[in-house]
Structure formats: structure tokens, C-alpha cells
Amino acid sequence: MSNDKQKKPLDPFEIEFLSKFEKGRGPREVFVNEHGVVIGDHEYASPQSPLEQWTANTDPAIMSGEEWVHPFKDVGFQMEKNRDYFEKGIEPQAGILTHPTINSSEPESNRD
């Protein structure tokens, strides 16, 4: 039996990572981060989440960092550019970071 047939079915947010991208990524299973929030279960509203306790005084940086992103089960992996890179090994095009509606290469004062 090949390894592919032994693998569990993919989670709806998972993709078929090339083997070079699987090594060292972190856990495949759901985990609890240092804030007590479950990551990887797709239940984004947990009582411990800063999103559920947000106030005008909440620093958005509280939710930054890898502890908030599951290494295999993230909706961002479904984006075409990410799938091309992680499933096919197609490097992203180098160049200017683009915004879909704003020409970010112009100073803000020159924009319409």
C-alpha cells in the first residue's frame, strides 16, 4: 500500500504540501495556544479569544504571531498563489507588493 493511501483525508483547510514543506512545520493536530485558545478546530469564536473580549483598549498585537495560525489548517493555504507554492513549488513572482485596488507605489497625497 502506498503512503498516499495510508494518509488520512485532508481537513477542508488543508492542502497537499510538497514533502519539503511538511518537515518542521509543527503539529498536524489541533492545539491550544498560550492564551488557552484552540487553534485548528475551525471554531474561531472561543471564550478565551481576545476577539471575544475585544475593547477599545485591546492591543491588536495580542493576536499576532505563529501561535494564532495552524501550520497545516489555515484558510490562507487555499489562495491560488499559496497552493502554487506549497503544492507545486512555483516560487512567487518577485517585485512590488501589490494591492488589488490601490497603487501603493504612489505617495498617498497623489492618489485619487
C-alpha positions as CSV (number, residue, x, y, z in Angstrom):
1,M,0.0,0.0,0.0
2,S,1.4,3.4,-0.9
3,N,1.9,6.2,1.6
4,D,-0.8,8.3,-0.2
5,K,-3.4,5.6,0.5
6,Q,-2.4,5.5,4.2
7,K,-2.9,9.2,4.7
8,K,-6.0,10.5,6.4
9,P,-8.3,12.6,4.3
10,L,-7.4,16.2,4.3
11,D,-9.1,18.7,6.5
12,P,-11.2,21.2,4.5
13,F,-8.5,23.9,5.1
14,E,-5.5,21.6,4.4
15,I,-3.7,21.3,1.1
16,E,-1.3,18.7,-0.3
17,F,2.0,20.1,0.8
18,L,5.1,19.1,-1.1
19,S,7.2,17.0,1.3
20,K,9.9,19.7,1.5
21,F,7.2,22.0,3.1
22,E,5.9,19.4,5.6
23,K,9.1,19.0,7.6
24,G,9.3,21.1,10.7
25,R,6.0,22.9,10.2
26,G,4.6,22.0,13.6
27,P,1.7,19.9,14.7
28,R,-1.0,18.5,12.3
29,E,-3.4,18.1,15.2
30,V,-5.4,20.8,16.9
31,F,-3.5,22.6,19.7
32,V,-4.2,25.1,22.5
33,N,-2.0,28.2,22.3
34,E,-0.6,30.1,25.3
35,H,-3.8,32.1,25.7
36,G,-5.9,29.0,26.1
37,V,-7.4,29.3,22.6
38,V,-7.9,26.2,20.5
39,I,-6.1,26.6,17.1
40,G,-7.0,24.3,14.1
41,D,-10.6,23.3,15.0
42,H,-12.2,26.0,12.8
43,E,-14.3,27.3,15.7
44,Y,-12.9,30.8,15.6
45,A,-15.1,32.0,18.5
46,S,-13.7,30.6,21.7
47,P,-14.4,32.3,25.0
48,Q,-10.7,32.8,25.7
49,S,-10.0,34.5,22.4
50,P,-9.1,38.2,22.5
51,L,-11.6,38.6,19.7
52,E,-14.4,37.7,22.1
53,Q,-13.1,40.1,24.8
54,W,-12.1,43.0,22.5
55,T,-12.3,46.6,23.8
56,A,-11.0,49.9,22.7
57,N,-8.0,49.2,24.9
58,T,-7.1,45.9,23.3
59,D,-3.7,45.9,21.6
60,P,-4.2,44.1,18.2
61,A,-0.7,42.8,18.6
62,I,-2.1,40.3,21.1
63,M,-3.3,38.2,18.2
64,S,-0.1,38.4,16.1
65,G,2.4,35.6,15.7
66,E,2.5,32.0,14.7
67,E,0.7,30.8,17.8
68,W,-2.6,32.0,16.1
69,V,-2.0,30.2,12.8
70,H,-2.3,26.4,12.4
71,P,0.7,25.2,10.4
72,F,-1.4,22.9,8.2
73,K,-5.0,24.0,8.6
74,D,-5.2,27.7,7.7
75,V,-7.7,29.2,5.2
76,G,-4.9,31.2,3.7
77,F,-3.4,28.0,2.2
78,Q,-6.4,27.9,-0.2
79,M,-5.3,31.0,-2.0
80,E,-4.1,30.2,-5.5
81,K,-0.6,31.7,-5.0
82,N,-0.1,29.7,-1.8
83,R,-1.3,26.5,-3.4
84,D,1.0,27.0,-6.4
85,Y,3.9,27.5,-4.0
86,F,3.2,24.8,-1.4
87,E,1.7,22.1,-3.7
88,K,3.6,22.7,-6.9
89,G,6.8,24.5,-5.8
90,I,6.1,27.5,-8.0
91,E,8.0,30.5,-6.5
92,P,6.1,33.7,-6.0
93,Q,6.9,36.4,-8.5
94,A,9.4,38.9,-7.2
95,G,8.7,42.5,-7.4
96,I,6.5,45.2,-6.0
97,L,3.9,44.2,-3.4
98,T,0.6,45.0,-5.0
99,H,-2.8,45.9,-3.6
100,P,-5.9,44.9,-5.6
101,T,-7.4,48.4,-5.7
102,I,-4.7,50.9,-4.6
103,N,-1.5,51.8,-6.4
104,S,0.7,51.6,-3.3
105,S,3.8,52.8,-5.2
106,E,2.4,56.3,-5.3
107,P,2.5,58.6,-2.3
108,E,-0.9,58.8,-0.6
109,S,-1.1,62.5,-1.4
110,N,-1.1,61.7,-5.2
111,R,-4.0,59.1,-5.0
112,D,-7.5,60.0,-6.2
